[in-house]
Structures are given as C-alpha cells and as structure tokens.
C-alpha cells in the first residue's frame, strides 16, 4: 500500500483526523498544540497522526492535500485546512458546525 493509499484510508475511516507534529498529549510545535486545543474546545474526539514518526507520511500528507504545512485537519474525509484556517473557522463558529453530529 502506498503512502497516499494509507493517508486516504486514514482520513476516510475516521470522522476527524489531525496530521500533526507530535501527539495530542505532547505536541512538538505551537501550531499543532493550537490545533489540538481547538478540537478539544469543540468537544470532539479525533484521530491524530504524528508526522514526525514517518518521513514518508510527513511528505505524503503535504502532497495529498497539496498543502505545504502541518498540522492538517480532515473532517469526514475532506481537507479543512491548517492551524490558521482552523482558528478562523472556530472563531466564526463554522468549525463547530462542521463537527456537529460527530461523537466526542
């Protein structure tokens, strides 16, 4: 299975996925820490993928969404954006609407 196939399987088999540096318990950059906090504030559970554990996934996720930075949020299989977009969507209430109906 290719890295792209693995990523596709991960984002389609989990309602909310955050590709990040580190783990939710120990984020390894401020942007990833902020993304985790936003999702926690939304009260939703999510799958987290630590891109620092696998260089192929770290590069592959950038190519998958054609988005150059990490973290990256996926909701219901769709790419939402990085930390800045997450902050904007959270502040406007749009992120909470996207996450409605997903168990916390």
N, C-alpha and C positions, 0 to 999 in steps of 0.2 A: 504494500500500500504506500502510495507517495505521501509526502508531507501535506500536499494540497488536499488529498483524499482524507487524511487524518483530521485536518482542520475542518473540512466540510462536515465530516461525521460528528465532530465535537460540537460545532455551532448548530447543527440541525437536531441533535439528540438531547440538547439541554436548552431549556427555555431562555436562560440568561447565562452568558459566558463573558468573562473578562480575561482577556490576554493581558498579562501584567508582568512587571519586573518584581520578583519576589512572590510572597504569598499574602493572603489577606491578613494573617497574623503578623507577618514580618515583611511589609513592603520594602523594596530596595530603592525606591525613588519617590520623590514628593508627589509626582503626577499619579503614580499608581496608588499611593496612600490616599490621595484625594478621591480617586475613582472608587476605591473600596468604601470610603466614608459616605459618599453619595448613595451608593447602593444600600449600605446599612441604614441610612436615613430613610430610604424608601421602604425598608422593611421586607426586602425580597431576598430569598436565598439565591445563590449563583454559583456556577462552576468557575473556578479560577485556574488558569494555566500559566505557570511560571516559565516565561520565555528564556530565562537565564539558565534553565536546566538543559536546553537543547538549542544549539545554534541554528539548526535547520528549521525549527519551528519559529525561532526569533526572526529569521529572514523570510520564511514562508508566509507568516501572517501579514507581513508588510506587502507582499506580492498578492496575497489572497484578496485583500480589500483595496489594493492599490493605494494604501495609506502608509506614509513613511514613519509614523511614530507609534510608540507603545506608551500607555495602555490603549486597548481597543475593546469596545463593548459591542456585543451582539445580543439582540433580543429577538426571539422566535426565528432564528436563522438569518436575520438581516443585520448588516453592519450599521451601527448607530453613529459611532464616532469615537474620538479620543477624549481626553480629560476636559479640554476647553468646551467642546460641544456638550459633554455630559453636564458641566456646570451650568451652561446656558439653558439646556433643556430642563434641568432640575429647578433652576430659579424661576422659569416660566410655568412650571407645572406640567410640561409636556412629557418629561421622562416618567413621572408618576402615572400619567395616562397610558403610556406605552406598557407599563409594568402591571396595569390592572389585570386581575384575574390570575396572576402568577402567584403560586403559593410561596409564602415567606418562610 
